[in-house]
């Protein structure tokens, strides 16, 4: 048996101490020492490492790189975010605001998987009766799924070794504690050690593991940052409080693309997939409105049509620059480019920019749409409703191409758009049926084209 000893590590500098103190003796930070446990090296050869592999030196060319087998979760939008389905031995951390639907979507997924695979749902926050009431309210099949209410990680792993589930859900990691530490559940050391034990079990057994995590008031996952490094996939469940739509975004994925997006709608029967998310992000006004334009962004592997709105109004003090769903610092930079290379000044004007639907656009392909929406609102002139744009704007006023331009244009044509203003490098060699594509190289050309 391996022996364990308790240490205290500083969360600021990582220094270790045998006893707790109010101040770190290395960096001088206060109240940063947290309890941790360390196993002494056992005598004799070890059975395997943290990732379930025997510590043997092997040439890279001799390692078999077989494609991992994926199991469909029953929700195609969740499979898209995961990279195509569940991978054996993978660890997925999903976080989001309270009441956003984390437990609901995992319960839906597990009841579907339990029809063909052994599955175990461990709840540390709710009673078994509460989970059963939710499943019956959502009219989910409840005859195959195994439930357990437990917070001790040693008991959870012992039960999992006995039941041998292929899929395991732990809701939530903040309620789990280990007997090796004396601190309260939810602390930094308890979360780190409990997640490490569960991850080690998943890697050795080949069980797919879902961990539910709380978020802080800033929207980041609560607990130590190392928690996100330990898992294979980190998903954020997002949504507006007054909207029935929910978005799952992958920010880390060892088995698929990052920044992939899955869209769901919350109904009285649980979460339902939205197979055509572009339709919910487009307003489709009955008449043209100044300051509104449609752009094609790319989330992961899927092009997405979103509406960008701008409002420019006279300022009665210091001019404000507010961006919702876009980078606010980039907005200020683009307004300077618009003044210098487009001849359109917003001095003394408040500029508000919003992406409809609550989606966050993180790529630079939104630059051209943002400037055209601002110009439209400033001059009070509406843009055509059948127009779609995208492109990156440089500091010298050039319009730079973006990735996967042809796929974006095909997605726009599929939704009935007949005209597009894009960087000249994104003009397709073969014409797209029913769409006129205008290629531009400078900001002044784009303003002239509209």
C-alpha positions as CSV (number, residue, x, y, z in Angstrom):
1,X,0.0,0.0,0.0
2,X,1.3,3.5,-0.8
3,X,1.5,5.9,2.0
4,X,0.2,9.4,1.8
5,X,1.3,12.6,3.5
6,X,-0.4,15.9,3.7
7,X,1.3,19.1,2.4
8,X,0.3,22.7,2.0
9,X,0.9,24.3,-1.4
10,X,0.7,28.0,-2.3
11,X,-1.8,28.6,-5.1
12,X,0.2,31.7,-6.2
13,X,3.7,30.4,-6.5
14,X,3.4,26.6,-6.0
15,X,5.8,26.3,-3.1
16,X,5.1,23.4,-0.7
17,X,5.2,23.5,3.2
18,X,4.7,20.8,5.8
19,X,2.5,23.0,7.9
20,X,-0.2,25.6,7.2
21,X,0.6,29.3,7.7
22,X,-1.3,32.5,7.0
23,X,1.5,33.8,4.7
24,X,3.5,32.0,2.0
25,X,7.2,32.1,3.0
26,X,8.4,32.3,-0.6
27,X,6.2,34.8,-2.4
28,X,4.7,36.6,0.6
29,X,1.1,36.1,-0.5
30,X,-1.6,35.9,2.3
31,X,-4.2,33.1,2.7
32,X,-2.9,31.1,-0.4
33,X,-1.8,27.8,1.3
34,X,-4.2,25.0,0.6
35,X,-4.0,21.4,1.7
36,X,-3.0,18.7,-0.7
37,X,-2.0,15.1,-0.5
38,X,1.0,13.3,-2.0
39,X,1.5,9.6,-2.4
40,X,4.9,8.1,-1.5
41,X,6.3,6.0,-4.3
42,X,5.3,2.3,-3.8
43,X,7.8,-0.4,-3.7
44,X,8.1,-2.6,-6.8
45,X,7.0,-1.9,-10.3
46,X,3.9,0.2,-10.8
47,X,0.9,-1.2,-12.7
48,X,0.4,1.9,-14.8
49,X,0.6,5.7,-14.9
50,X,-1.9,8.5,-14.6
51,X,-3.1,8.0,-18.2
52,X,-3.4,4.2,-17.8
53,X,-0.2,3.5,-19.7
54,X,2.8,1.4,-18.5
55,X,5.9,3.5,-18.2
56,X,7.9,2.0,-21.1
57,X,10.0,4.0,-23.6
58,X,8.6,3.5,-27.1
59,X,9.5,5.0,-30.5
60,X,6.8,7.2,-31.9
61,X,6.8,5.3,-35.2
62,X,6.0,2.1,-33.3
63,X,2.9,3.5,-31.5
64,X,-0.4,2.3,-33.0
65,X,-2.5,5.4,-33.8
66,X,-5.9,3.7,-34.3
67,X,-8.9,5.9,-34.7
68,X,-10.8,6.2,-31.5
69,X,-14.2,4.5,-31.4
70,X,-17.0,7.0,-30.7
71,X,-20.4,6.3,-29.2
72,X,-23.3,8.6,-30.2
73,X,-24.8,10.3,-27.2
74,X,-28.3,10.6,-28.7
75,X,-28.1,14.4,-29.2
76,X,-26.4,15.3,-32.5
77,X,-25.6,18.8,-31.3
78,X,-23.8,17.5,-28.3
79,X,-21.9,15.0,-30.5
80,X,-20.9,17.9,-32.7
81,X,-19.4,19.7,-29.8
82,X,-17.6,16.6,-28.5
83,X,-16.1,16.0,-31.9
84,X,-18.4,13.2,-33.1
85,X,-19.4,11.3,-30.0
86,X,-18.1,9.9,-26.7
87,X,-14.6,8.4,-26.6
88,X,-13.8,5.6,-24.2
89,X,-11.8,6.9,-21.2
90,X,-12.5,10.5,-22.0
91,X,-13.2,13.1,-19.2
92,X,-15.6,15.9,-20.0
93,X,-16.0,18.9,-17.7
94,X,-19.2,20.9,-18.3
95,X,-19.9,24.1,-16.6
96,X,-22.6,26.8,-16.6
97,X,-24.8,29.1,-14.6
98,X,-27.3,27.6,-12.0
99,X,-30.5,26.4,-13.7
100,X,-29.0,26.6,-17.2
101,X,-29.7,22.9,-18.0
102,X,-26.5,21.0,-17.2
103,X,-28.2,18.3,-15.2
104,X,-31.1,18.1,-17.6
105,X,-28.9,17.5,-20.7
106,X,-26.8,14.9,-19.0
107,X,-29.8,13.1,-17.7
108,X,-31.3,13.0,-21.2
109,X,-28.0,11.7,-22.6
110,X,-27.5,9.0,-19.9
111,X,-31.1,7.7,-20.2
112,X,-30.5,7.3,-23.9
113,X,-27.1,5.6,-23.5
114,X,-28.4,3.3,-20.8
115,X,-30.6,1.5,-23.3
116,X,-27.5,0.0,-24.9
117,X,-24.6,0.6,-22.4
118,X,-24.2,0.3,-18.6
119,X,-24.4,3.8,-17.2
120,X,-24.2,5.3,-13.7
121,X,-25.5,8.8,-12.6
122,X,-23.9,10.0,-9.3
123,X,-25.7,13.0,-7.8
124,X,-24.1,14.9,-4.9
125,X,-26.5,17.9,-4.9
126,X,-30.0,16.4,-5.4
127,X,-31.7,13.4,-3.8
128,X,-32.6,10.3,-5.8
129,X,-36.3,11.4,-5.7
130,X,-35.5,14.7,-7.3
131,X,-33.7,13.1,-10.1
132,X,-36.5,10.6,-10.6
133,X,-39.1,13.4,-10.7
134,X,-37.2,15.3,-13.3
135,X,-36.8,12.2,-15.5
136,X,-40.5,11.4,-15.3
137,X,-41.5,15.0,-16.0
138,X,-39.3,14.9,-19.1
139,X,-40.8,11.5,-20.1
140,X,-37.4,9.9,-20.3
141,X,-36.9,6.1,-20.2
142,X,-36.1,5.2,-16.6
143,X,-35.9,1.4,-16.6
144,X,-32.1,1.0,-17.4
145,X,-30.3,3.9,-15.7
146,X,-28.6,3.3,-12.4
147,X,-28.6,6.2,-9.8
148,X,-26.5,6.8,-6.7
149,X,-26.4,9.6,-4.2
150,X,-22.9,9.9,-2.9
151,X,-20.2,12.5,-2.3
152,X,-17.2,10.5,-1.1
153,X,-15.0,9.9,-4.1
154,X,-13.6,6.6,-2.7
155,X,-17.1,5.2,-2.4
156,X,-18.0,6.4,-5.9
157,X,-14.9,4.7,-7.4
158,X,-15.5,1.5,-5.4
159,X,-19.1,1.3,-6.7
160,X,-18.0,2.1,-10.2
161,X,-15.5,-0.8,-10.1
162,X,-18.3,-3.1,-9.0
163,X,-20.9,-1.9,-11.5
164,X,-18.4,-1.4,-14.4
165,X,-20.3,1.4,-16.2
166,X,-19.3,2.6,-19.7
167,X,-20.5,6.1,-19.0
168,X,-20.4,7.9,-15.6
169,X,-21.8,11.3,-14.6
170,X,-20.7,13.0,-11.4
171,X,-22.9,16.0,-10.5
172,X,-21.1,18.0,-9.3
173,X,-17.4,18.0,-8.7
174,X,-17.7,20.8,-6.1
175,X,-19.7,18.5,-3.7
176,X,-17.2,15.6,-3.9
177,X,-14.6,15.1,-1.2
178,X,-11.8,12.6,-0.5
179,X,-11.0,10.9,2.9
180,X,-7.3,11.7,2.4
181,X,-7.9,15.5,3.1
182,X,-9.4,17.1,6.1
183,X,-10.6,20.3,4.4
184,X,-14.3,20.9,3.6
185,X,-15.8,19.9,0.2
186,X,-15.6,22.5,-2.4
187,X,-12.1,23.7,-1.5
188,X,-9.3,23.9,-3.9
189,X,-7.5,20.9,-2.6
190,X,-10.6,18.7,-2.4
191,X,-11.7,19.5,-6.0
192,X,-8.2,18.9,-7.3
193,X,-7.6,15.6,-5.6
194,X,-11.2,14.3,-6.2
195,X,-11.0,15.1,-9.9
196,X,-7.5,13.5,-10.1
197,X,-8.9,10.2,-8.6
198,X,-11.9,10.1,-10.9
199,X,-9.8,10.9,-13.9
200,X,-7.3,8.2,-13.1
201,X,-10.2,5.7,-12.7
202,X,-11.6,6.8,-16.1
203,X,-8.2,6.4,-17.9
204,X,-7.6,2.9,-16.4
205,X,-11.1,1.5,-16.9
206,X,-12.0,3.1,-20.2
207,X,-15.2,4.6,-18.8
208,X,-16.4,7.9,-20.3
209,X,-16.7,10.4,-17.5
210,X,-18.8,13.6,-17.3
211,X,-18.0,16.1,-14.5
212,X,-20.4,18.9,-13.7
213,X,-18.7,22.1,-12.5
214,X,-20.0,25.3,-10.9
215,X,-19.0,28.7,-12.3
216,X,-18.0,31.9,-10.5
217,X,-19.9,35.2,-10.9
218,X,-17.4,36.1,-13.7
219,X,-18.5,33.1,-15.6
220,X,-15.3,31.0,-15.2
221,X,-15.3,27.5,-13.9
222,X,-14.9,27.5,-10.1
223,X,-12.0,25.7,-8.5
224,X,-8.4,25.4,-9.4
225,X,-7.3,26.2,-12.9
226,X,-5.5,22.9,-13.0
227,X,-8.9,21.2,-13.2
228,X,-9.3,22.3,-16.8
229,X,-5.8,20.9,-17.6
230,X,-6.6,17.5,-16.2
231,X,-9.7,16.8,-18.3
232,X,-9.9,16.1,-22.0
233,X,-12.8,18.4,-22.9
234,X,-14.2,21.6,-21.4
235,X,-17.7,22.6,-22.3
236,X,-19.4,25.9,-21.3
237,X,-23.2,25.9,-21.2
238,X,-24.4,29.4,-22.0
239,X,-27.8,31.2,-22.4
240,X,-29.7,34.3,-21.7
241,X,-32.0,34.3,-18.7
242,X,-35.0,35.5,-20.8
243,X,-34.3,33.3,-23.8
244,X,-35.2,29.6,-24.3
245,X,-32.2,28.9,-26.4
246,X,-29.0,27.4,-24.9
247,X,-25.6,27.2,-26.4
248,X,-22.8,24.7,-25.6
249,X,-19.4,25.9,-26.6
250,X,-16.2,23.7,-26.5
251,X,-13.1,25.7,-25.3
252,X,-10.9,22.6,-25.0
253,X,-11.2,19.3,-26.8
254,X,-8.5,16.7,-27.3
255,X,-10.7,14.7,-29.6
256,X,-12.2,17.4,-31.8
257,X,-12.3,21.1,-32.8
258,X,-12.4,23.8,-30.2
259,X,-14.9,26.7,-30.3
260,X,-17.5,24.2,-31.7
261,X,-21.0,25.3,-31.0
262,X,-24.1,23.3,-30.2
263,X,-27.5,25.0,-30.0
264,X,-30.5,23.7,-28.0
265,X,-34.0,25.0,-27.2
266,X,-35.4,24.5,-23.6
267,X,-38.9,23.1,-23.7
268,X,-41.3,21.5,-21.2
269,X,-39.8,18.1,-22.4
270,X,-36.2,19.1,-21.8
271,X,-33.6,20.3,-24.3
272,X,-34.3,19.9,-28.0
273,X,-31.7,20.3,-30.7
274,X,-31.8,23.2,-33.1
275,X,-30.5,21.8,-36.4
276,X,-30.6,25.2,-38.2
277,X,-29.2,27.7,-35.7
278,X,-28.8,30.4,-38.3
279,X,-32.5,30.8,-38.4
280,X,-32.8,31.8,-34.7
281,X,-30.0,34.5,-35.0
282,X,-31.6,36.3,-38.0
283,X,-34.4,38.8,-37.3
284,X,-35.7,38.9,-40.9
285,X,-37.2,42.4,-40.6
286,X,-40.3,43.1,-42.7
287,X,-38.5,46.3,-44.0
288,X,-34.9,47.4,-44.2
289,X,-33.7,49.0,-40.9
290,X,-30.6,51.3,-40.6
291,X,-27.7,49.8,-38.6
292,X,-28.5,46.1,-39.3
293,X,-26.5,43.7,-41.4
294,X,-26.0,40.0,-41.7
295,X,-22.6,38.4,-41.6
296,X,-21.3,34.8,-41.8
297,X,-19.1,33.7,-39.0
298,X,-17.6,30.3,-38.3
299,X,-18.0,28.4,-35.1
300,X,-15.8,25.3,-35.1
301,X,-16.6,23.4,-38.3
302,X,-20.0,25.1,-39.1
303,X,-20.7,28.4,-40.8
304,X,-23.3,30.5,-38.9
305,X,-25.3,33.4,-40.0
306,X,-25.8,36.1,-37.4
307,X,-27.1,39.7,-37.4
308,X,-24.9,42.5,-36.3
309,X,-26.7,45.7,-35.2
310,X,-25.2,49.1,-34.5
311,X,-26.7,52.3,-33.0
312,X,-24.8,55.6,-33.4
313,X,-26.2,58.6,-31.5
314,X,-25.1,62.0,-30.4
315,X,-23.1,61.9,-27.2
316,X,-23.8,64.4,-24.3
317,X,-20.5,63.8,-22.5
318,X,-17.6,61.4,-23.1
319,X,-18.4,59.3,-26.2
320,X,-19.1,55.7,-25.3
321,X,-18.0,52.6,-27.2
322,X,-20.1,49.5,-26.1
323,X,-19.9,46.1,-27.8
324,X,-22.0,43.1,-26.8
325,X,-20.9,39.8,-28.3
326,X,-17.8,41.4,-29.9
327,X,-14.4,42.7,-28.6
328,X,-14.8,46.2,-27.3
329,X,-11.1,47.1,-27.8
330,X,-11.3,46.0,-31.4
331,X,-14.4,48.2,-31.9
332,X,-12.4,51.3,-30.9
333,X,-9.6,50.3,-33.2
334,X,-12.0,49.8,-36.2
335,X,-13.7,53.1,-35.6
336,X,-10.3,54.8,-36.0
337,X,-9.7,52.9,-39.2
338,X,-13.1,54.0,-40.5
339,X,-12.2,57.6,-39.8
340,X,-8.7,57.4,-41.3
341,X,-9.4,55.3,-44.4
342,X,-13.1,55.6,-44.9
343,X,-13.5,59.3,-44.2
344,X,-16.4,58.7,-41.7
345,X,-15.9,60.2,-38.3
346,X,-17.7,59.1,-35.1
347,X,-16.2,61.8,-32.9
348,X,-18.8,63.0,-30.4
349,X,-21.0,60.0,-31.1
350,X,-22.0,57.1,-28.8
351,X,-21.5,53.8,-30.7
352,X,-23.3,50.7,-29.5
353,X,-22.8,47.3,-31.3
354,X,-24.7,44.1,-30.6
355,X,-24.8,40.6,-32.0
356,X,-28.4,39.3,-32.1
357,X,-29.2,36.1,-30.2
358,X,-26.5,36.4,-27.5
359,X,-23.9,34.6,-29.6
360,X,-20.3,35.7,-29.1
361,X,-18.3,36.3,-32.3
362,X,-14.6,35.8,-31.5
363,X,-13.1,35.9,-35.0
364,X,-11.9,38.9,-37.0
365,X,-14.2,38.1,-39.9
366,X,-16.8,40.3,-38.3
367,X,-14.8,43.6,-38.9
368,X,-16.4,44.5,-42.2
369,X,-19.9,43.8,-41.0
370,X,-19.3,45.9,-37.9
371,X,-18.1,49.0,-39.9
372,X,-20.9,48.8,-42.4
373,X,-23.5,48.6,-39.7
374,X,-22.0,51.6,-37.9
375,X,-21.9,53.6,-41.2
376,X,-25.5,52.6,-41.9
377,X,-26.7,53.8,-38.5
378,X,-24.7,57.0,-38.7
379,X,-26.1,58.0,-42.0
380,X,-29.6,56.6,-41.4
381,X,-29.5,54.6,-44.6
382,X,-30.7,51.0,-44.7
383,X,-28.7,48.2,-46.2
384,X,-30.4,45.6,-48.5
385,X,-32.0,42.7,-46.7
386,X,-30.5,40.2,-49.1
387,X,-26.9,41.3,-48.5
388,X,-24.4,39.3,-46.5
389,X,-20.8,40.4,-45.7
390,X,-17.7,39.2,-44.0
391,X,-14.0,40.1,-44.0
392,X,-11.1,41.3,-41.8
393,X,-10.1,44.9,-41.8
394,X,-6.5,45.9,-41.3
395,X,-5.1,49.1,-39.8
396,X,-4.1,50.4,-43.2
397,X,-7.7,49.9,-44.5
398,X,-7.2,46.7,-46.4
399,X,-9.8,43.9,-46.5
400,X,-8.1,40.6,-45.7
401,X,-9.6,37.2,-46.6
402,X,-10.8,34.8,-43.9
403,X,-10.8,31.0,-43.8
404,X,-13.5,28.8,-45.5
405,X,-14.9,31.6,-47.5
406,X,-16.7,29.4,-50.0
407,X,-18.5,27.4,-47.3
408,X,-19.7,30.7,-45.8
409,X,-21.1,31.8,-49.1
410,X,-22.9,28.5,-49.7
411,X,-24.5,28.8,-46.3
412,X,-25.7,32.3,-47.1
413,X,-27.1,31.2,-50.5
414,X,-28.9,28.4,-48.7
415,X,-30.8,30.9,-46.6
416,X,-31.9,33.1,-49.6
417,X,-29.2,35.8,-49.7
418,X,-28.5,36.9,-53.2
419,X,-25.6,39.4,-52.8
420,X,-22.4,39.3,-50.9
421,X,-19.5,41.7,-50.2
422,X,-16.4,39.7,-49.3
423,X,-12.6,40.1,-49.5
424,X,-11.3,39.6,-53.1
425,X,-9.3,36.6,-51.9
426,X,-12.5,34.8,-50.9
427,X,-14.3,35.3,-54.3
428,X,-15.0,31.7,-55.5
429,X,-13.6,30.6,-58.8
430,X,-16.9,29.0,-59.7
431,X,-20.0,31.2,-59.5
432,X,-22.6,30.3,-56.8
433,X,-26.0,29.9,-58.3
434,X,-28.4,32.8,-57.4
435,X,-25.7,34.9,-55.7
436,X,-23.7,37.9,-56.8
437,X,-20.4,38.1,-55.1
438,X,-18.5,41.4,-55.0
439,X,-14.8,41.2,-54.0
440,X,-13.1,44.2,-52.4
441,X,-9.6,44.9,-51.3
442,X,-10.0,48.3,-49.5
443,X,-12.4,49.7,-47.0
444,X,-13.3,52.5,-49.4
445,X,-14.3,50.0,-52.1
446,X,-16.6,48.2,-49.6
447,X,-18.3,51.5,-48.6
448,X,-18.8,52.3,-52.3
449,X,-20.3,48.9,-53.0
450,X,-23.1,49.5,-50.6
